[in-house]
Amino acid sequence: MRTLWLVIGLVLVGAGAVWVAQGLNLPFAPGSFMTSDPTWLAIGALAVAVGLFLVVRGWRTPRTTR
């Protein structure tokens, strides 16, 4: 379960960072219907926050031994 939380969290952080960049219309962000739309800035920030929470949860979860 620890690895699953880390992977999902990292994917959310990466996707959220792209969405934030597109919402801010940064020059290196790929252009799409999300470009310069503040809605995607908010969605991206929320995705990054949830992703960071999952990464921390996965990192702090003790490993189980069998």
C-alpha positions in Angstrom: 0.0 0.0 0.0 2.9 2.3 0.7 4.1 2.2 -2.9 0.6 2.8 -4.2 0.2 6.0 -2.2 3.6 7.2 -3.3 3.0 6.5 -7.0 -0.5 8.0 -7.0 0.8 11.0 -5.1 3.6 11.6 -7.5 1.4 11.4 -10.5 -1.0 13.9 -9.0 1.8 16.3 -8.2 3.1 16.1 -11.7 -0.3 16.5 -13.4 -1.2 19.3 -11.0 2.0 21.1 -11.8 1.2 21.0 -15.5 -2.3 22.2 -14.9 -1.0 25.1 -12.8 1.5 26.0 -15.5 -1.3 26.0 -18.1 -3.6 28.0 -15.9 -0.9 30.6 -15.5 -0.1 30.5 -19.2 3.6 30.0 -18.6 5.6 29.9 -21.8 6.9 26.3 -21.4 3.4 24.8 -20.7 1.8 23.0 -23.6 -1.0 24.9 -25.2 -4.5 23.6 -24.9 -8.1 24.6 -24.0 -6.8 24.9 -20.4 -4.3 27.7 -21.2 -5.0 31.0 -19.4 -8.0 29.5 -17.6 -7.9 30.3 -13.9 -10.1 27.3 -13.2 -7.2 25.0 -14.1 -4.9 26.9 -11.8 -7.2 26.1 -8.9 -7.7 22.5 -9.9 -4.0 22.1 -10.4 -3.2 23.6 -7.0 -5.7 21.2 -5.4 -4.2 18.2 -7.2 -0.7 19.2 -6.0 -1.9 19.5 -2.4 -3.7 16.1 -2.5 -0.7 14.6 -4.2 1.7 15.9 -1.6 -0.6 14.6 1.2 -0.5 11.1 -0.4 3.3 11.2 -0.8 3.7 12.1 2.8 1.3 9.5 3.9 3.0 6.8 1.8 6.5 7.9 3.0 5.5 7.8 6.7 3.5 4.5 6.5 5.6 1.8 8.2 6.7 -1.1 6.1 5.1 -4.4 6.9 7.3 -7.5 7.2 6.1 -10.9 6.4 
